[in-house]
Each structure stands twice: as structure tokens, then as C-alpha cells.
Amino acid sequence: MKKIILSLAFVAVLFSCQDKTKEKLDEATDAVGTEVEQKIDTVGQKIDTLGQKIKTAVDTVQSKTGKALEKSAEKIDEAAKKLKDASKK
């Protein structure tokens, strides 16, 4: 009789531990899921920021390149005029 009561008590403890373990596992899973979502959001924001910085840098380079080309074109025009004037003399 004692063995049966001890066996039933042992089985009851196992089942109650399983419930607590499942609850802890569910809580841990939720916590990990939340943390992963936060990290993904953070990475997404950083990627957006980096994309904006790259776009700004590209725009700056294009603007500077355009200005340099305009200056070069003006110098070429001046040189061409000088050559044209020199050839007339």
C-alpha cells in the first residue's frame, strides 16, 4: 500500500513539474521572441539610416562632379576661344 501511495505521489509531482516547466518554457520562448523582434527592428532602423547616409553621399558626389565638369567645360571653352583668336592673328 505504501508503494502505491508513494508511486502516485511521485507521478503527481512529475505532472506538476511538467506544467511548471511548460510555463517556464513558454515564458522563455515569448521573451526570446520579443528580444528577436526588437533586434530586427533596431537593425532595420540602422539599415534605413545607413541608406539615407549613402543617398546623401551619392547626391553630394554627383553635385561636386557636376560642378567640376562645368568648370572644366568653361576652361575648355576659354582655351578654344584663345586658340581661335590666336589663329585669326
Backbone torsions as a table, in degrees:
resi	resn	phi	psi	omega
1	MET	NA	-40.5	179.5
2	LYS	-62.9	-39.0	-179.8
3	LYS	-63.4	-39.7	-179.8
4	ILE	-66.1	-44.8	-179.9
5	ILE	-64.5	-43.2	178.1
6	LEU	-64.5	-39.6	178.2
7	SER	-63.6	-44.2	178.7
8	LEU	-64.8	-39.9	178.4
9	ALA	-64.5	-41.1	178.6
10	PHE	-63.4	-43.7	178.7
11	VAL	-63.6	-40.8	179.5
12	ALA	-63.4	-40.8	178.6
13	VAL	-64.5	-42.8	179.0
14	LEU	-60.0	-45.4	-179.4
15	PHE	-65.8	-39.7	179.5
16	SER	-68.5	-35.2	176.9
17	CYS	-67.1	-37.4	178.9
18	GLN	-62.3	-40.5	179.3
19	ASP	-64.3	-44.2	179.5
20	LYS	-65.2	-40.1	179.1
21	THR	-64.2	-41.4	178.3
22	LYS	-63.4	-41.8	179.1
23	GLU	-62.9	-44.6	179.2
24	LYS	-64.1	-40.0	178.8
25	LEU	-64.5	-42.6	177.9
26	ASP	-63.1	-42.6	179.1
27	GLU	-63.1	-43.4	179.6
28	ALA	-64.8	-40.8	178.4
29	THR	-62.3	-43.9	178.2
30	ASP	-63.1	-42.4	-179.7
31	ALA	-63.6	-43.4	179.0
32	VAL	-65.1	-42.6	178.5
33	GLY	-60.3	-43.5	178.6
34	THR	-64.0	-43.1	-179.8
35	GLU	-64.4	-40.7	179.0
36	VAL	-64.1	-42.1	178.4
37	GLU	-61.8	-41.8	178.9
38	GLN	-63.8	-42.4	179.1
39	LYS	-63.6	-40.8	179.2
40	ILE	-63.2	-43.1	177.6
41	ASP	-61.6	-43.0	179.7
42	THR	-62.6	-44.9	179.5
43	VAL	-63.9	-40.9	178.0
44	GLY	-60.5	-42.8	178.4
45	GLN	-64.3	-41.3	179.5
46	LYS	-65.0	-38.3	178.2
47	ILE	-65.0	-42.3	178.0
48	ASP	-61.7	-43.3	179.2
49	THR	-62.5	-44.5	179.1
50	LEU	-62.8	-40.6	177.7
51	GLY	-61.1	-41.8	177.9
52	GLN	-64.0	-41.9	179.1
53	LYS	-62.6	-41.6	179.3
54	ILE	-65.0	-43.1	179.5
55	LYS	-61.6	-43.3	178.6
56	THR	-62.6	-43.0	179.5
57	ALA	-63.4	-41.7	179.3
58	VAL	-64.0	-43.5	178.8
59	ASP	-61.4	-41.7	179.1
60	THR	-62.8	-45.3	179.9
61	VAL	-62.8	-42.5	179.4
62	GLN	-62.9	-42.1	179.7
63	SER	-63.5	-45.9	-179.9
64	LYS	-65.6	-38.7	178.6
65	THR	-65.0	-42.6	178.5
66	GLY	-61.3	-43.7	178.9
67	LYS	-64.5	-41.3	179.1
68	ALA	-64.1	-40.7	178.9
69	LEU	-65.8	-38.6	178.1
70	GLU	-63.2	-43.9	178.6
71	LYS	-62.9	-41.9	178.8
72	SER	-63.8	-41.0	179.4
73	ALA	-63.8	-40.6	178.0
74	GLU	-62.7	-43.0	179.3
75	LYS	-64.1	-39.2	178.7
76	ILE	-65.9	-41.9	177.8
77	ASP	-61.1	-43.8	178.7
78	GLU	-61.9	-44.2	179.5
79	ALA	-63.9	-39.1	179.4
80	ALA	-65.3	-40.6	178.4
81	LYS	-64.0	-42.2	178.9
82	LYS	-61.6	-42.6	178.6
83	LEU	-66.2	-38.2	179.4
84	LYS	-65.3	-44.3	178.1
85	ASP	-64.9	-40.2	-179.3
86	ALA	-66.3	-36.4	-179.7
87	SER	-71.8	-25.8	177.7
88	LYS	-72.8	-28.5	-177.3
89	LYS	-77.0	NA	NA
